Amino acid sequence: MIRSPLSVAIQIPSGEQSGQLRDGLVELLDDAVKAGASIGFLDPMSRDEAIEYWERVFAEVDFGRRLLLVAIQGEDLLGAIQLSLAQLPNGRHRGEVEKLLVHTSARRCGLGTALMMAAEDAALSRGRYLLLLDTRAGDPAGKLYEKLGYIRAGVIPGYALSPSGHPHGSAIYYRDLRDCDPQMLGENDAPTRDFP
Ligand SMILES: CC(C)(COP(=O)(O)OP(=O)(O)OC[C@H]1O[C@@H](n2cnc3c(N)ncnc32)[C@H](O)[C@@H]1OP(=O)(O)O)[C@@H](O)C(=O)NCCC(=O)NCCS
């Protein structure tokens, strides 16, 4: 089904609100692992593993250590992204983008890009202007990040296992959002980009 990201709402739920989205998030993770994404789990991933993972995420959201953004269309949770907020005093300008997930039914409509941009805005509004992330080397996600201006710092060979259990390299990316080109921002994004 083709869906436009324009009709999708991107929200930043609290830890408690996130809990209400648990089933949709479990399904989103399961969909990605089954489709072969290297996002920390082996296939098959049990429902209990997925629930335990999301409960840890909700707890970190509650503690203010992590942001969870979700893309919702009607009753459907179509995507999610997380921003892990460095806690030590020398890293409070930094955040790590994790688990960018778009449901297989909604891919290639710009939703992954929209989630990244929403995560960037959320990061900037909290003073986090240096973003890091990693992804399986050679995955299409790398293209998405590069289009958004992320710089590939390098590849760590054999960093993780694919869902099939085979080791793969991971590419590490970063972006200093203070360098961002205003042309790359959505019309509604520009006012939130106040740099320290
Ligand atoms: C990576 C992912 C989030 C992309 O989501 P998406 O909504 O399809 O991304 P977009 O539609 O915004 O794509 C933006 C660009 O990225 C590139 N891209 C995305 N998916 C691609 C694919 N399967 N093949 C080639 N290029 C791709 C394209 O350049 C695309 O622009 P285009 O459609 O104009 O050609 C999605 O495929 C996904 O959830 N994958 C599994 C989880 C994962 O690997 N997450 C990232 C690492 S943690």
The ligand as a Tripos MOL2 file, in Angstrom:
@<TRIPOS>MOLECULE
LIG
   48    50     1     0     0
SMALL
NO_CHARGES

@<TRIPOS>ATOM
      1 C1         15.9200    2.2140    6.3880 C.3       1 LIG1
      2 C2         14.4400    2.5470    6.4890 C.3       1 LIG1
      3 C3         14.1570    3.1760    7.8400 C.3       1 LIG1
      4 C4         14.0760    3.5200    5.3620 C.3       1 LIG1
      5 O1         12.7500    3.9620    5.5530 O.3       1 LIG1
      6 P1         11.9160    4.5890    4.3400 P.3       1 LIG1
      7 O2         10.7060    5.2290    4.8990 O.co2     1 LIG1
      8 O3         11.7150    3.5580    3.2980 O.co2     1 LIG1
      9 O4         12.9520    5.6950    3.8210 O.3       1 LIG1
     10 P2         12.6500    6.9130    2.8130 P.3       1 LIG1
     11 O5         11.4290    6.6260    2.0120 O.co2     1 LIG1
     12 O6         12.6780    8.1760    3.6010 O.co2     1 LIG1
     13 O7         13.9380    6.8340    1.8750 O.3       1 LIG1
     14 C5         14.8410    7.9010    1.7230 C.3       1 LIG1
     15 C6         15.9420    7.4790    0.7680 C.3       1 LIG1
     16 O8         16.7440    6.4330    1.3240 O.3       1 LIG1
     17 C7         17.1340    5.5210    0.2690 C.3       1 LIG1
     18 N1         16.4870    4.2150    0.4650 N.ar      1 LIG1
     19 C8         15.5980    3.8830    1.4180 C.ar      1 LIG1
     20 N2         15.2580    2.5780    1.2900 N.ar      1 LIG1
     21 C9         15.9370    2.1020    0.2350 C.ar      1 LIG1
     22 C10        16.0140    0.8280   -0.4070 C.ar      1 LIG1
     23 N3         15.3090   -0.2310    0.0430 N.pl3     1 LIG1
     24 N4         16.8290    0.6860   -1.4720 N.ar      1 LIG1
     25 C11        17.5550    1.7250   -1.9290 C.ar      1 LIG1
     26 N5         17.5170    2.9750   -1.3830 N.ar      1 LIG1
     27 C12        16.7270    3.1440   -0.3190 C.ar      1 LIG1
     28 C13        16.6480    6.1520   -1.0270 C.3       1 LIG1
     29 O9         17.6920    7.0080   -1.4840 O.3       1 LIG1
     30 C14        15.4530    6.9270   -0.5380 C.3       1 LIG1
     31 O10        15.1010    7.9930   -1.3990 O.3       1 LIG1
     32 P3         14.1600    7.6800   -2.6850 P.3       1 LIG1
     33 O11        13.0110    6.8350   -2.2250 O.co2     1 LIG1
     34 O12        13.7590    9.0650   -3.1270 O.co2     1 LIG1
     35 O13        15.0360    6.9600   -3.6670 O.co2     1 LIG1
     36 C15        13.5540    1.2670    6.3180 C.3       1 LIG1
     37 O14        13.9540    0.5950    5.1410 O.3       1 LIG1
     38 C16        13.6670    0.3040    7.4860 C.2       1 LIG1
     39 O15        12.9160    0.3990    8.4560 O.2       1 LIG1
     40 N6         14.6100   -0.6640    7.3940 N.am      1 LIG1
     41 C17        14.7770   -1.6510    8.4430 C.3       1 LIG1
     42 C18        15.3990   -1.0930    9.7000 C.3       1 LIG1
     43 C19        16.7410   -0.4400    9.4520 C.2       1 LIG1
     44 O16        17.5920   -0.9500    8.7440 O.2       1 LIG1
     45 N7         16.9270    0.7360   10.0820 N.am      1 LIG1
     46 C20        18.1240    1.5420    9.9400 C.3       1 LIG1
     47 C21        19.2690    1.0730   10.7380 C.3       1 LIG1
     48 S1         19.0160    1.0010   12.4660 S.3       1 LIG1
@<TRIPOS>BOND
     1     1     2 1
     2     2     3 1
     3     2     4 1
     4     2    36 1
     5     4     5 1
     6     5     6 1
     7     6     7 2
     8     6     8 1
     9     6     9 1
    10     9    10 1
    11    10    11 2
    12    10    12 1
    13    10    13 1
    14    13    14 1
    15    14    15 1
    16    15    16 1
    17    15    30 1
    18    16    17 1
    19    17    18 1
    20    17    28 1
    21    18    19 ar
    22    18    27 ar
    23    19    20 ar
    24    20    21 ar
    25    21    22 ar
    26    21    27 ar
    27    22    23 1
    28    22    24 ar
    29    24    25 ar
    30    25    26 ar
    31    26    27 ar
    32    28    29 1
    33    28    30 1
    34    30    31 1
    35    31    32 1
    36    32    33 2
    37    32    34 1
    38    32    35 1
    39    36    37 1
    40    36    38 1
    41    38    39 2
    42    38    40 1
    43    40    41 1
    44    41    42 1
    45    42    43 1
    46    43    44 2
    47    43    45 1
    48    45    46 1
    49    46    47 1
    50    47    48 1
@<TRIPOS>SUBSTRUCTURE
     1 LIG1         1 GROUP 0 **** ****
